[in-house]
């Protein structure tokens, strides 16, 4: 989760400010990523796993947004289906997130980094990289 508070997106302050929390960008990016064919799941942490078991769907699972001087940087931790082209699926995820964020927030993204941390095999098990 990002430590910065809000991202100012308003061009004209005559009517007031428009600010977007980094958590909102995380949720938008997470939903946009799940729409890409070839993605099995997003990797979350222990807390998101517990929340998911309790019935809450964490849409920002596996997404980290960082606000820097140069813009917005997004890191996604994903598990892909076995047999897909990793570079093609990763590029489709990046494109989907970039387009969705531009359409919904008018924010230009500095970078979208895709970290493939696992592959889903056919027999419902997946191989995940330990950090």
C-alpha positions as CSV (number, residue, x, y, z in Angstrom):
1,X,0.0,0.0,0.0
2,X,1.3,3.4,-0.8
3,X,2.4,5.9,1.9
4,X,1.4,9.0,-0.1
5,X,-2.1,10.3,0.6
6,X,-3.8,11.6,-2.5
7,X,-3.0,12.3,-6.2
8,X,-4.3,15.6,-7.5
9,X,-5.9,15.2,-10.9
10,X,-7.7,18.5,-11.4
11,X,-6.6,20.9,-14.1
12,X,-8.9,23.8,-13.0
13,X,-9.1,24.7,-9.4
14,X,-12.0,27.1,-10.0
15,X,-14.6,24.5,-8.9
16,X,-12.4,22.8,-6.3
17,X,-9.9,20.0,-6.2
18,X,-10.2,16.4,-7.5
19,X,-7.9,14.0,-5.7
20,X,-7.7,10.2,-6.1
21,X,-6.3,7.9,-3.4
22,X,-3.6,5.5,-4.4
23,X,-5.9,2.7,-3.1
24,X,-8.4,3.6,-5.8
25,X,-5.7,3.3,-8.5
26,X,-4.8,-0.1,-7.0
27,X,-8.4,-1.3,-7.3
28,X,-8.8,0.0,-10.9
29,X,-5.5,-1.7,-11.9
30,X,-6.5,-4.9,-10.3
31,X,-9.9,-5.1,-12.0
32,X,-8.3,-4.1,-15.4
33,X,-5.7,-6.9,-15.0
34,X,-8.3,-9.6,-14.2
35,X,-10.0,-8.9,-17.6
36,X,-7.0,-10.2,-19.5
37,X,-7.1,-13.8,-20.8
38,X,-4.2,-15.9,-19.6
39,X,-4.2,-14.4,-16.0
40,X,-5.0,-17.0,-13.4
41,X,-4.8,-14.9,-10.2
42,X,-3.1,-12.0,-8.5
43,X,-0.8,-12.8,-5.6
44,X,-1.8,-11.2,-2.3
45,X,-0.4,-11.2,1.2
46,X,-1.7,-13.0,4.3
47,X,-4.2,-10.3,5.2
48,X,-5.8,-10.3,1.7
49,X,-6.0,-14.1,1.9
50,X,-7.8,-14.0,5.2
51,X,-10.2,-11.3,4.0
52,X,-10.9,-13.4,0.9
53,X,-11.8,-16.4,3.0
54,X,-14.2,-14.2,5.0
55,X,-16.1,-13.3,1.8
56,X,-14.5,-10.0,0.9
57,X,-13.0,-9.8,-2.6
58,X,-9.9,-7.7,-2.5
59,X,-9.7,-6.1,-5.9
60,X,-6.3,-4.6,-5.1
61,X,-4.7,-7.9,-4.3
62,X,-1.2,-8.2,-5.9
63,X,-1.1,-4.5,-6.9
64,X,1.2,-1.9,-5.4
65,X,1.0,1.8,-6.4
66,X,3.8,4.2,-5.8
67,X,3.6,8.0,-6.3
68,X,7.0,9.3,-7.3
69,X,8.3,12.7,-8.5
70,X,8.2,11.3,-12.1
71,X,4.6,10.0,-11.9
72,X,2.7,6.9,-10.9
73,X,4.5,3.5,-10.8
74,X,2.5,0.3,-10.6
75,X,3.8,-3.2,-9.7
76,X,1.6,-6.2,-10.3
77,X,2.4,-9.7,-8.9
78,X,0.6,-12.3,-11.0
79,X,0.1,-16.0,-11.5
80,X,-0.5,-17.0,-15.2
81,X,-2.0,-20.1,-16.8
82,X,0.4,-22.7,-18.0
83,X,1.1,-22.6,-21.7
84,X,0.4,-18.9,-22.3
85,X,3.0,-16.6,-23.8
86,X,4.3,-14.7,-20.8
87,X,5.5,-11.6,-22.7
88,X,2.2,-11.3,-24.7
89,X,0.0,-11.7,-21.6
90,X,2.2,-9.3,-19.6
91,X,2.0,-6.7,-22.4
92,X,-1.8,-7.1,-22.6
93,X,-2.1,-6.6,-18.8
94,X,0.0,-3.4,-19.1
95,X,-2.1,-2.1,-22.0
96,X,-5.4,-2.9,-20.2
97,X,-4.3,-1.1,-17.1
98,X,-2.9,1.9,-18.9
99,X,-6.1,2.4,-21.0
100,X,-8.5,1.9,-18.1
101,X,-6.6,4.3,-15.9
102,X,-6.4,6.9,-18.7
103,X,-10.2,6.5,-19.4
104,X,-11.3,6.6,-15.7
105,X,-8.8,9.1,-14.1
106,X,-6.9,10.9,-16.9
107,X,-3.6,9.9,-15.1
108,X,-0.6,9.2,-17.2
109,X,1.3,6.2,-15.8
110,X,5.1,6.3,-15.7
111,X,5.6,2.5,-15.6
112,X,3.6,-0.7,-15.1
113,X,5.9,-3.6,-13.9
114,X,4.6,-7.1,-14.2
115,X,6.1,-9.7,-11.8
116,X,5.2,-13.3,-12.8
117,X,5.4,-15.1,-9.5
118,X,3.7,-18.4,-10.4
119,X,2.2,-20.6,-13.1
120,X,-1.1,-22.4,-12.8
121,X,-0.9,-26.0,-13.9
122,X,-3.8,-28.0,-15.3
123,X,-4.3,-30.1,-12.1
124,X,-5.3,-27.1,-9.9
125,X,-1.9,-26.6,-8.4
126,X,0.4,-23.8,-9.1
127,X,4.1,-23.2,-8.8
128,X,5.0,-20.0,-7.0
129,X,8.4,-18.3,-6.5
130,X,9.3,-17.8,-2.9
131,X,10.7,-14.4,-1.9
